[in-house]
Amino acid sequence: MIELPSGPYTVVSSGGYDPGPAPVSRRLFAAAHVVADPLGDNTPGSPAAVDWDATLAYRNHLWSHGFGVAEAMDTAQRGMGLDWTATQELIRRTGANAAGPLACGAGTDQLAPGPHSVSEVIDAYLEQIAVIEETGGQVILMASRALAAAASGPDDYHRVYGQLLSQTSKPVILHWLGPMFDPLLEGYWGSPDLDVATDVFLEIIKANASAVDGVKISLLDASREVAMRLRLPAGVRCYTGDDFHYPELILGDESGHSDALLGIFDAIAPAAAAAVRALDTGDVSAYSSIFAPTVPLSRHIFGAPTYYYKTGIVFLAWLAGHQSHFKMVGGLESARSVPHLVTLFKLADAAGLLPDPALAVHRMRAFLEVST
């Protein structure tokens, strides 16, 4: 039992899920967070100081549950504390130690603040693609703040993505990250009208289909994802990035299903793997019952302002014993309130995601002692 601000609370979880073989009916990537060096200078604006051993250990945790690792994505605080110098090292270290599928985010965040030409955006992307391809990882073309600022309309997106996709060595994953995750990406693909943007996105995919493995859609709009999924060229996967509706999108229906590349999988990997392994055997009831309690947790972690979800991801990793502290690069541990994190603790318990309940209670109690 633990005394929370809302009153006494008894943990109901008796432990977590054991590692197991990779699920086979769906392709699953977990976008992974980085573990900060707790003694490093990770104040806002400082270069990221990373605990590399703990960061790589967490990737091994994800691989042990059968996930691919989506490296250097927004979950790893790209654009929110993780600078390009640290990102390069992260990609290279993870690639050198990969124990399962690996895909890595290529963006343009090495560019200095301020306006840039479309040609400079292309060159920045190509620099990052080269680093990823050196490691053997699959490229994820992330949405670019610099491109969103530089593009004058859809033609510039066609130019940039057409050139990039003609130069990658193997099919890539295209990532559409909505403005709820990053407000500076408003109007991506050349229009703030999502219907127009969707048409441009699909035109680019169809024009370069042989170079596209799949698309990751992070708009938190299940109906839009399903509609887009039905319009994809044959052989192009849809990787859901919807941290609110993932169970039904992964399950799918007679018209198809989504694979997944999700930030929430960093936090719920053991449960998510168990759910999809149940789906592999046709046990939809078990699939649904395992996933069901993770959805309130995910909706809470990704609640507005959504871009601060990383704080909840790291807090849960600490509660679950995967790292020794609750510190983040860029000082982002301060981005969520004490009541928010208390609720997260209870929702994680209800979802069976506290593998060592006694440790979780001890850490939650210590957190409250220094916070209240």
Steps between C-alpha positions, in 0.01 A plus 500: 500500500616854425361834611431708189376860498154364424515257793626147574557276199572128480691369202310228317771380262686184594773554241555542128516293183786267410700551179403281208542443128431777254136528394455392138158621387596867521825691460562697820750775576534674835629856483754505783589770753851594607624476857668818618822506698362603842822683586535668162404857415163434344360845564285645218715608207806298602641222281344169596688291756391138454549189712597275212506172691148550639374624162628190321371274777152637440523415133594145596187493718290592196671247275454230767123541468515460123483864391698680240657818634415830335804703594558875518132589459301769680468258796878536538441877534609601153448874497430499874842450656682243285736689270646367176840423654341269756258363240784385276664320788166347600443364149851362472502339846159341450595377155822345629311316775175417321337177616193530279338712229614863498365805322633851564362848453661730245412866528657843460557605860871563450404822320544815706189694599376738233388479137647245262461426132336185372840390366651535848215289639575226246872505584424476873274200446764330285765550769280325756398224258869423442560456875206259527590297193856460630354311797282275284182642653184571304435869439192674637457834326372722779303816445730804491436829675742664258308368200168610649647852525674499161237339278279732299250227413456134400753522216784548747396183687493308172847631421651417839351155548544403137870579517549326834313185401704473181820485706422265788647151474189312617132579558431752774219586738342842450386674816215748519511657845201717574515845665365360828842334533692800363322831436778608262381232255165668438420498127736214413473370142416854393159563652335534843195328345550134593306377197727697265809393694391136481467521124851645467641236734341220296619651172859494628463139616349384171770675299771325704327180614795269438709708744236504776469211744220670690358813651467594867199719565491693828183709481299339784210459256405135448247559223748706299764230540264227380395709201863566412593136551248398238659736247859383538665324205526121525797397711527826696435441868306728731675529837259651746636782709166549674564472873126530572348237269776246442313183610227530238737624230744212552214250518345637182204356316415328173644797307844476663701595806783725611842395615639726771779742582400655829644706780266337748661163423807628685285502815272201441729269302450190720121524487489596133719206400284260700188642337628459145632152574143414603383642169754277324305200632162647410407578861339839445340492845837475673644763264226743596510427872876555520493821300188649661657630825796647312277742308407725797868508588600596147231766471622646827869497402420657161247748637531866401748651466584177317863588425581461870412130492871418525494596868245232580690243295815559702317514833349157435837359393634615838206355694541170314868476594653554157704800611629624832364855494234733364712752310475594134707681240389859468365492855172364366420312823333824612252500210220308678337575833504288814127418468556390139778262604302366795218406264754342264623280787150371569421440131829316447418279796154423358661402169744256665804703404678514837717185489630561853208655693705548817764695311235709326336587832837585653587732212156660489519567872848654463376717211212630708724569799715740297212644297237584759 
